[in-house]
């Protein structure tokens, strides 16, 4: 199970303020806290810093890497910002992860060279020039096209992380079900690729969001999801992640569950 810590994102008010003040100590603390809580990757996203995103990405990557050894997820809509982060990202403890490539021709042509040149893993969003698919079958068609193009380009299956695009159930009552069906289809056809998602979109606009996010995590994991972009400081969520792994037979001798118990994730 791959956990990508989502907290270093300038869309968050406290992170944005820290970045604007160049408060390195605060950023470092957030990075350390996430790793200590179980994050395998740290997501670095400064996409809201439109006018100086490249420089900000460089500062964030350097700042985070001063205090943690886990690899980074370089997350941006701007290919120049992604490359700025990749140029200085360490890969001694694991490949960097790019978030993300899509089936959109322009985005694909911009991101693929970065994946190949910097030998990264990559999040592949199930969307293309036709927009965001509504059904599992339409998502699968995009995934199939992306898979074939990436494999032909030399990207290994183990480096591909399909994101089925989680939409709010508040805007369509079948939104969660379509994601579950998409995961099933992709894993049936391409069992060696990975699946990743950000959970919080599913509960957007509704009360008790943490409950829905946690329940959806359990459902998606059962279908084959093996990576999540989430807040690792949420003990309830991390406890649910580990408990689900244990019940799905992915925790030899319940070692992970017992460790989670000792860390008091279930209190």
VEXDREN-2710 file (C-alpha; in Angstrom, 1 decimal):
% VEXDREN-2710
k/r/px/py/pz
1/UNK/0.0/0.0/0.0
2/UNK/1.4/3.4/-1.1
3/UNK/0.4/6.4/1.0
4/UNK/1.1/9.8/-0.6
5/UNK/0.9/12.6/2.0
6/UNK/-1.2/15.4/0.6
7/UNK/-0.7/18.2/3.1
8/UNK/2.1/20.3/1.4
9/UNK/-0.3/22.0/-1.1
10/UNK/-0.6/25.8/-1.4
11/UNK/-4.4/25.4/-1.8
12/UNK/-4.3/24.9/2.0
13/UNK/-4.3/28.3/3.7
14/UNK/-1.6/27.6/6.3
15/UNK/0.7/26.1/3.7
16/UNK/0.1/29.1/1.3
17/UNK/1.0/31.5/4.1
18/UNK/4.1/29.5/5.1
19/UNK/5.3/29.5/1.4
20/UNK/4.7/33.2/1.0
21/UNK/6.7/33.9/4.2
22/UNK/9.3/31.3/3.2
23/UNK/8.7/29.7/6.6
24/UNK/10.9/26.6/6.0
25/UNK/10.5/25.3/9.6
26/UNK/6.7/25.0/9.2
27/UNK/7.0/23.2/5.8
28/UNK/9.7/20.8/7.3
29/UNK/7.5/20.0/10.3
30/UNK/4.6/19.1/8.0
31/UNK/6.9/16.9/5.9
32/UNK/8.3/15.1/9.0
33/UNK/4.9/14.6/10.6
34/UNK/3.5/13.0/7.5
35/UNK/6.4/10.6/7.2
36/UNK/6.3/9.7/10.8
37/UNK/2.6/9.0/10.4
38/UNK/3.2/6.5/7.6
39/UNK/3.5/8.4/4.3
40/UNK/5.6/6.7/1.7
41/UNK/5.7/9.7/-0.6
42/UNK/5.3/13.4/0.1
43/UNK/3.1/15.3/-2.5
44/UNK/4.5/18.8/-3.3
45/UNK/2.0/21.1/-5.0
46/UNK/2.2/24.9/-5.4
47/UNK/-0.1/25.2/-8.3
48/UNK/-1.9/28.3/-6.8
49/UNK/1.4/30.2/-7.0
50/UNK/0.7/31.1/-10.7
51/UNK/3.3/33.8/-11.2
52/UNK/6.3/32.1/-9.5
53/UNK/5.4/28.4/-9.4
54/UNK/8.7/27.3/-10.8
55/UNK/10.8/29.1/-8.2
56/UNK/8.3/28.0/-5.5
57/UNK/8.5/24.4/-6.5
58/UNK/12.3/24.5/-6.3
59/UNK/12.2/26.0/-2.9
60/UNK/9.6/23.5/-1.6
61/UNK/11.5/20.4/-3.0
62/UNK/14.7/21.6/-1.5
63/UNK/13.1/22.4/1.8
64/UNK/11.3/19.0/2.1
65/UNK/14.3/17.0/1.1
66/UNK/16.4/18.6/3.8
67/UNK/14.4/16.7/6.5
68/UNK/12.9/13.5/4.9
69/UNK/14.3/10.7/2.9
70/UNK/11.1/9.5/1.2
71/UNK/10.6/10.2/-2.5
72/UNK/8.4/13.0/-3.7
73/UNK/5.2/13.3/-5.8
74/UNK/5.7/16.4/-8.0
75/UNK/2.2/17.7/-8.5
76/UNK/1.3/20.5/-10.9
77/UNK/-0.7/21.4/-14.0
78/UNK/2.5/23.2/-15.2
79/UNK/5.1/21.0/-17.0
80/UNK/7.8/23.6/-16.3
81/UNK/7.1/23.4/-12.6
82/UNK/7.2/19.6/-12.7
83/UNK/10.5/19.6/-14.4
84/UNK/11.9/22.2/-12.0
85/UNK/11.0/19.8/-9.2
86/UNK/12.4/16.7/-10.9
87/UNK/15.7/18.3/-11.7
88/UNK/16.5/18.5/-8.0
89/UNK/14.4/15.6/-6.6
90/UNK/16.5/12.7/-5.2
91/UNK/15.8/9.2/-6.4
92/UNK/18.1/7.3/-4.1
93/UNK/15.2/6.1/-2.0
94/UNK/12.7/5.6/-4.8
95/UNK/11.6/7.1/-8.1
96/UNK/9.8/10.5/-8.0
97/UNK/6.2/10.3/-9.0
98/UNK/4.7/12.8/-11.5
99/UNK/1.1/13.9/-11.0
100/UNK/0.0/13.7/-13.7
101/UNK/-0.3/12.7/-17.3
102/UNK/-3.6/12.4/-19.2
103/UNK/-4.9/11.2/-22.6
104/UNK/-5.1/14.8/-23.7
105/UNK/-2.7/15.1/-26.6
106/UNK/-1.1/18.3/-25.5
107/UNK/-0.7/17.2/-21.9
108/UNK/0.6/13.8/-22.9
109/UNK/3.2/15.2/-25.2
110/UNK/4.4/17.6/-22.5
111/UNK/4.6/15.1/-19.7
112/UNK/5.9/11.9/-21.4
113/UNK/9.4/13.3/-22.1
114/UNK/9.7/14.1/-18.4
115/UNK/8.7/10.6/-17.4
116/UNK/11.3/9.1/-19.7
117/UNK/14.1/11.6/-19.1
118/UNK/13.9/11.5/-15.3
119/UNK/12.8/7.8/-15.1
120/UNK/9.8/8.5/-12.9
121/UNK/6.6/6.9/-11.9
122/UNK/3.5/8.6/-13.2
123/UNK/-0.1/9.1/-12.3
124/UNK/-2.3/8.6/-15.4
125/UNK/-5.7/10.3/-15.2
126/UNK/-8.6/8.6/-17.0
127/UNK/-9.4/11.7/-19.1
128/UNK/-8.7/12.8/-22.6
129/UNK/-9.5/15.5/-25.1
130/UNK/-13.2/14.6/-24.8
131/UNK/-13.2/15.7/-21.2
132/UNK/-13.9/13.7/-18.0
133/UNK/-15.7/10.5/-18.7
134/UNK/-19.0/9.7/-16.9
135/UNK/-19.1/5.9/-17.1
136/UNK/-16.7/3.1/-16.2
137/UNK/-16.6/2.0/-19.8
138/UNK/-15.6/5.4/-21.0
139/UNK/-12.9/5.6/-18.4
140/UNK/-11.6/2.2/-19.4
141/UNK/-11.4/3.3/-23.0
142/UNK/-9.1/6.2/-22.0
143/UNK/-7.1/3.9/-19.7
144/UNK/-6.6/1.4/-22.5
145/UNK/-5.3/4.1/-24.9
146/UNK/-3.0/5.5/-22.2
147/UNK/-1.7/2.1/-21.3
148/UNK/-0.8/1.2/-24.9
149/UNK/0.9/4.5/-25.5
150/UNK/2.9/4.5/-22.3
151/UNK/4.0/0.8/-22.7
152/UNK/5.0/1.4/-26.3
153/UNK/7.0/4.4/-25.1
154/UNK/8.9/2.2/-22.7
155/UNK/7.2/3.0/-19.4
156/UNK/6.9/-0.1/-17.2
157/UNK/3.6/-1.4/-15.8
158/UNK/5.0/-1.0/-12.3
159/UNK/5.5/2.7/-12.9
160/UNK/1.9/3.4/-14.0
161/UNK/-0.7/4.6/-11.5
162/UNK/-4.1/5.0/-13.0
163/UNK/-6.4/7.5/-11.3
164/UNK/-10.1/6.7/-12.1
165/UNK/-11.2/10.3/-11.4
166/UNK/-13.3/10.5/-8.2
167/UNK/-16.3/12.8/-8.6
168/UNK/-18.6/14.0/-5.8
169/UNK/-21.6/11.7/-5.1
170/UNK/-23.4/15.0/-4.3
171/UNK/-23.5/15.7/-8.0
172/UNK/-24.4/12.3/-9.2
173/UNK/-25.5/9.3/-7.1
174/UNK/-23.7/6.8/-9.3
175/UNK/-20.4/8.7/-9.1
176/UNK/-18.9/6.4/-6.5
177/UNK/-20.1/3.2/-8.2
178/UNK/-18.6/4.3/-11.5
179/UNK/-15.2/4.6/-9.8
180/UNK/-15.5/1.1/-8.3
181/UNK/-16.4/-0.4/-11.7
182/UNK/-13.5/1.4/-13.3
183/UNK/-11.0/0.0/-10.8
184/UNK/-12.4/-3.5/-11.4
185/UNK/-12.1/-3.1/-15.2
186/UNK/-8.6/-1.8/-15.2
187/UNK/-7.3/-4.4/-12.7
188/UNK/-9.0/-7.2/-14.7
189/UNK/-7.3/-6.1/-17.9
190/UNK/-4.0/-4.8/-16.5
191/UNK/-3.3/-6.6/-13.2
192/UNK/0.2/-5.3/-12.9
193/UNK/-0.5/-1.6/-13.0
194/UNK/-1.3/0.4/-9.9
195/UNK/-4.3/2.4/-8.9
196/UNK/-4.3/5.7/-7.1
197/UNK/-6.9/8.4/-6.1
198/UNK/-7.6/11.3/-3.9
199/UNK/-10.5/10.3/-1.7
200/UNK/-11.9/13.6/-0.6
201/UNK/-13.6/14.5/-3.9
202/UNK/-16.2/11.8/-3.3
203/UNK/-17.7/13.7/-0.3
204/UNK/-17.5/17.2/-1.6
205/UNK/-20.5/19.3/-0.6
206/UNK/-21.8/16.8/2.0
207/UNK/-21.7/16.7/5.8
208/UNK/-19.6/14.2/7.7
209/UNK/-17.1/14.0/4.9
210/UNK/-14.5/12.0/6.9
211/UNK/-17.0/9.2/7.3
212/UNK/-17.7/9.0/3.5
213/UNK/-14.0/9.2/2.7
214/UNK/-13.2/6.4/5.0
215/UNK/-16.0/4.1/3.7
216/UNK/-15.0/4.8/0.1
217/UNK/-11.4/4.0/0.9
218/UNK/-12.5/0.6/2.1
219/UNK/-14.6/0.0/-0.9
220/UNK/-12.0/1.0/-3.4
221/UNK/-9.3/-1.0/-1.7
222/UNK/-11.5/-4.1/-1.9
223/UNK/-11.7/-3.5/-5.7
224/UNK/-8.0/-3.3/-6.1
225/UNK/-6.9/0.3/-5.3
226/UNK/-3.4/0.1/-3.8
227/UNK/-2.4/3.8/-3.5
228/UNK/-4.0/6.8/-1.9
229/UNK/-3.4/10.6/-1.8
230/UNK/-4.6/11.4/1.7
231/UNK/-3.9/13.1/5.0
232/UNK/-1.7/10.6/6.9
233/UNK/-2.2/12.6/10.1
234/UNK/-5.8/11.4/10.2
235/UNK/-5.4/8.5/12.6
236/UNK/-8.9/7.1/11.9
237/UNK/-8.2/7.0/8.2
238/UNK/-4.7/5.4/8.6
239/UNK/-6.2/2.9/11.0
240/UNK/-8.9/2.0/8.5
241/UNK/-6.2/1.6/5.8
242/UNK/-4.2/-0.8/7.8
243/UNK/-7.3/-2.7/9.1
244/UNK/-8.5/-3.1/5.5
245/UNK/-5.1/-4.5/4.4
246/UNK/-5.3/-7.0/7.2
247/UNK/-8.8/-8.2/6.4
248/UNK/-7.8/-8.5/2.7
249/UNK/-5.0/-10.9/3.5
250/UNK/-2.2/-8.4/2.8
251/UNK/-0.8/-8.2/6.3
252/UNK/1.3/-11.3/7.2
253/UNK/0.6/-12.4/10.8
254/UNK/-1.4/-9.2/11.3
255/UNK/1.9/-7.4/12.0
256/UNK/0.8/-4.1/10.5
257/UNK/-2.5/-4.2/12.4
258/UNK/-0.7/-4.9/15.7
259/UNK/1.7/-2.0/15.0
260/UNK/-1.3/0.3/14.3
261/UNK/-2.8/-0.8/17.6
262/UNK/0.4/0.0/19.4
263/UNK/0.4/3.4/17.8
264/UNK/-3.1/3.9/19.2
265/UNK/-4.7/4.5/15.8
266/UNK/-7.9/2.8/17.1
267/UNK/-8.6/5.0/20.1
END
